[in-house]
């Protein structure tokens, strides 16, 4: 799966460009016996997303994610429910701020070869500012990688998997065949399902092979697009 197969690539933000900040969640869950390392919390996010996808949970329901996350970092068995409740109350829109290093590098390289890009995220009105503040990207010229558009579900009033959210971005790619526009996300329900419904080419970021045998394209890293 390489970039030259597509006329443009759209990305989710959470799980693709940013993760819940492990420097916040590491100490939070270490109190309950969890591994506080960056590596453990990177893995935990995708464990959580796999559990959320398996449960076909809607965007607003994160209980399966929280349980899988705290189990993944090794929270004490007798504290799993408590730690999941603590995580639920702590993880919010503004903790999704830790830039994934290889994703930042991939965006820079894809821009360098002239590939049109954009971001579509189920967010809370903050995602464009967080992407810029975290050193990932911004719309148009600026200090980081430029993209054509950043769509925030709170701003436009439509959330994935509703395919209408993609239309707000597609108008910034006039003339492109939507079947040749990829959408990279980390949720089978929200991202793969939504992109398919919109007629785009879905790709799941699956760095730990949680979805072996799936009927959609998968990447271990955005750098594979290069």
C-alpha positions as CSV (number, residue, x, y, z in Angstrom):
1,X,0.0,0.0,0.0
2,X,1.9,3.1,-1.2
3,X,0.9,6.7,-1.7
4,X,1.3,6.7,-5.5
5,X,-1.8,4.4,-5.7
6,X,-3.9,7.4,-4.6
7,X,-4.7,10.9,-5.7
8,X,-5.0,12.2,-2.1
9,X,-4.9,10.8,1.4
10,X,-7.1,11.8,4.3
11,X,-6.2,11.0,7.9
12,X,-8.0,10.6,11.2
13,X,-6.2,12.5,14.0
14,X,-6.6,10.4,17.1
15,X,-4.5,7.2,16.9
16,X,-3.1,8.2,13.5
17,X,-1.3,11.5,14.2
18,X,-1.9,11.9,17.9
19,X,-2.3,9.6,20.9
20,X,-3.6,10.2,24.4
21,X,-0.6,11.7,26.2
22,X,1.4,8.9,27.8
23,X,3.2,11.4,30.0
24,X,-0.2,12.1,31.6
25,X,-1.8,8.6,31.5
26,X,1.5,6.8,32.5
27,X,1.7,8.2,36.1
28,X,-2.1,8.1,36.4
29,X,-2.3,4.3,35.9
30,X,1.1,3.5,37.5
31,X,-0.8,4.3,40.8
32,X,-2.9,1.2,40.0
33,X,0.0,-1.0,39.1
34,X,0.2,-0.1,35.4
35,X,3.4,0.2,33.3
36,X,4.0,3.9,32.8
37,X,6.3,3.6,29.8
38,X,5.6,5.3,26.5
39,X,5.8,1.9,24.7
40,X,3.2,0.4,27.0
41,X,0.7,3.2,26.4
42,X,1.2,3.3,22.7
43,X,0.3,-0.4,22.6
44,X,-2.6,0.1,25.0
45,X,-4.3,2.6,22.7
46,X,-4.6,0.1,19.8
47,X,-5.7,-2.6,22.2
48,X,-8.4,-0.3,23.3
49,X,-9.4,0.6,19.8
50,X,-9.5,-3.1,18.8
51,X,-11.8,-3.8,21.7
52,X,-14.0,-0.8,20.9
53,X,-14.2,-2.0,17.3
54,X,-15.0,-5.6,18.3
55,X,-17.9,-4.3,20.4
56,X,-19.0,-2.0,17.6
57,X,-19.3,0.8,20.1
58,X,-20.6,4.1,19.0
59,X,-18.3,7.1,19.2
60,X,-19.5,8.3,22.6
61,X,-19.1,4.9,24.3
62,X,-15.5,4.2,25.5
63,X,-16.0,1.6,28.3
64,X,-14.6,-1.3,26.3
65,X,-11.6,0.9,25.3
66,X,-10.9,1.9,28.8
67,X,-11.0,-1.7,30.1
68,X,-8.7,-3.0,27.4
69,X,-6.4,0.0,27.8
70,X,-5.8,-0.6,31.6
71,X,-5.5,-4.3,31.1
72,X,-2.9,-3.7,28.4
73,X,-0.7,-1.6,30.6
74,X,-0.8,-4.3,33.4
75,X,-3.0,-2.7,36.0
76,X,-3.6,-5.0,39.0
77,X,-6.5,-7.4,38.3
78,X,-8.4,-6.3,41.4
79,X,-8.2,-2.6,40.3
80,X,-9.2,-2.9,36.6
81,X,-12.7,-1.5,37.0
82,X,-11.5,1.3,39.2
83,X,-8.6,2.2,36.9
84,X,-10.9,2.1,33.9
85,X,-13.2,4.6,35.7
86,X,-10.2,6.8,36.5
87,X,-9.1,6.7,32.9
88,X,-12.6,7.5,31.7
89,X,-12.7,10.6,33.9
90,X,-9.2,11.7,32.9
91,X,-9.0,11.0,29.2
92,X,-10.6,14.0,27.4
93,X,-10.2,15.9,24.2
94,X,-7.2,17.8,25.4
95,X,-5.2,14.7,26.3
96,X,-5.1,13.7,22.7
97,X,-2.0,15.7,22.1
98,X,1.0,13.4,21.9
99,X,2.4,13.4,18.3
100,X,3.3,10.0,16.9
101,X,6.9,10.6,15.6
102,X,6.8,8.3,12.6
103,X,3.5,9.8,11.5
104,X,4.9,13.3,11.7
105,X,7.8,12.2,9.5
106,X,5.5,10.5,7.1
107,X,3.4,13.6,6.6
108,X,6.5,15.6,5.9
109,X,7.7,13.1,3.4
110,X,4.3,12.8,1.7
111,X,4.1,16.6,1.4
112,X,7.6,16.7,-0.1
113,X,6.4,14.4,-3.0
114,X,3.4,16.6,-3.6
115,X,0.6,14.4,-2.3
116,X,-2.6,16.3,-1.4
117,X,-3.6,15.6,2.2
118,X,-6.3,16.5,4.8
119,X,-7.6,15.5,8.2
120,X,-11.1,14.4,9.3
121,X,-11.6,13.8,13.0
122,X,-14.4,13.1,15.4
123,X,-13.3,15.8,17.9
124,X,-14.6,18.5,20.2
125,X,-13.7,21.7,18.3
126,X,-10.0,21.6,19.3
127,X,-8.3,19.4,16.8
128,X,-6.9,22.0,14.4
129,X,-5.3,23.9,17.3
130,X,-3.9,20.8,18.9
131,X,-2.4,19.5,15.6
132,X,-0.6,22.8,15.1
133,X,0.4,23.2,18.8
134,X,1.8,19.6,18.8
135,X,3.9,20.2,15.7
136,X,2.0,18.0,13.3
137,X,0.3,20.1,10.6
138,X,-1.8,23.1,9.8
139,X,-4.1,24.2,7.0
140,X,-2.0,26.0,4.4
141,X,1.4,27.6,5.0
142,X,2.9,27.5,8.5
143,X,5.7,26.0,10.6
144,X,4.6,22.4,10.1
145,X,3.3,20.2,7.3
146,X,0.6,22.0,5.3
147,X,-2.7,20.1,4.6
148,X,-5.6,21.3,2.6
149,X,-8.3,20.9,5.2
150,X,-8.9,19.8,8.8
151,X,-12.5,18.8,9.5
152,X,-13.6,18.7,13.2
153,X,-16.9,16.9,13.7
154,X,-18.0,19.3,16.4
155,X,-17.5,22.2,14.1
156,X,-19.4,20.7,11.1
157,X,-22.0,18.9,13.2
158,X,-21.6,15.5,11.7
159,X,-19.5,12.6,13.1
160,X,-18.1,9.4,11.6
161,X,-19.3,6.9,10.6
162,X,-21.8,9.2,9.0
163,X,-20.4,9.5,5.5
164,X,-21.6,13.1,5.2
165,X,-18.6,14.3,7.3
166,X,-16.3,13.3,4.4
167,X,-18.1,15.6,2.0
168,X,-16.8,18.6,3.9
169,X,-13.3,17.6,3.0
170,X,-13.8,16.3,-0.5
171,X,-14.8,19.7,-1.7
172,X,-11.1,20.7,-1.2
173,X,-10.0,18.0,-3.6
174,X,-11.9,19.0,-6.8
175,X,-11.7,16.6,-9.7
176,X,-10.3,13.7,-7.6
177,X,-12.0,10.4,-8.0
178,X,-13.1,9.5,-4.4
179,X,-12.3,5.8,-5.1
180,X,-8.7,7.0,-5.4
181,X,-8.7,9.0,-2.1
182,X,-7.6,6.9,0.9
183,X,-8.8,7.5,4.4
184,X,-6.5,6.2,7.2
185,X,-8.0,5.6,10.6
186,X,-7.7,3.3,13.6
187,X,-11.4,2.3,14.1
188,X,-13.1,-0.4,12.1
189,X,-16.5,1.0,13.0
190,X,-15.9,4.7,12.7
191,X,-13.2,4.9,10.1
192,X,-13.3,1.9,7.9
193,X,-17.1,1.9,8.0
194,X,-17.5,5.6,7.4
195,X,-14.9,5.7,4.6
196,X,-16.5,2.8,2.8
197,X,-19.9,4.4,3.0
198,X,-18.5,7.6,1.5
199,X,-16.9,5.7,-1.4
200,X,-13.3,6.2,-0.2
201,X,-10.5,3.6,0.1
202,X,-10.3,2.7,3.8
203,X,-7.0,1.8,5.4
204,X,-6.7,0.8,9.1
205,X,-3.5,1.7,11.0
206,X,-2.9,-1.6,12.8
207,X,0.6,-1.5,14.2
208,X,0.2,-4.6,16.4
209,X,-1.6,-6.8,13.9
210,X,-4.8,-6.8,16.0
211,X,-6.9,-7.4,12.8
212,X,-5.2,-10.2,10.9
213,X,-7.4,-11.5,8.1
214,X,-9.5,-8.4,7.9
215,X,-11.1,-7.5,4.5
216,X,-9.6,-4.1,4.3
217,X,-6.1,-2.7,3.9
218,X,-3.9,-2.3,6.9
219,X,-0.7,-0.4,7.7
220,X,1.8,-0.9,10.6
221,X,3.0,2.7,10.2
222,X,2.2,5.7,8.0
223,X,5.8,5.4,6.8
224,X,4.7,2.3,4.8
225,X,2.9,4.8,2.5
226,X,6.3,5.9,1.3
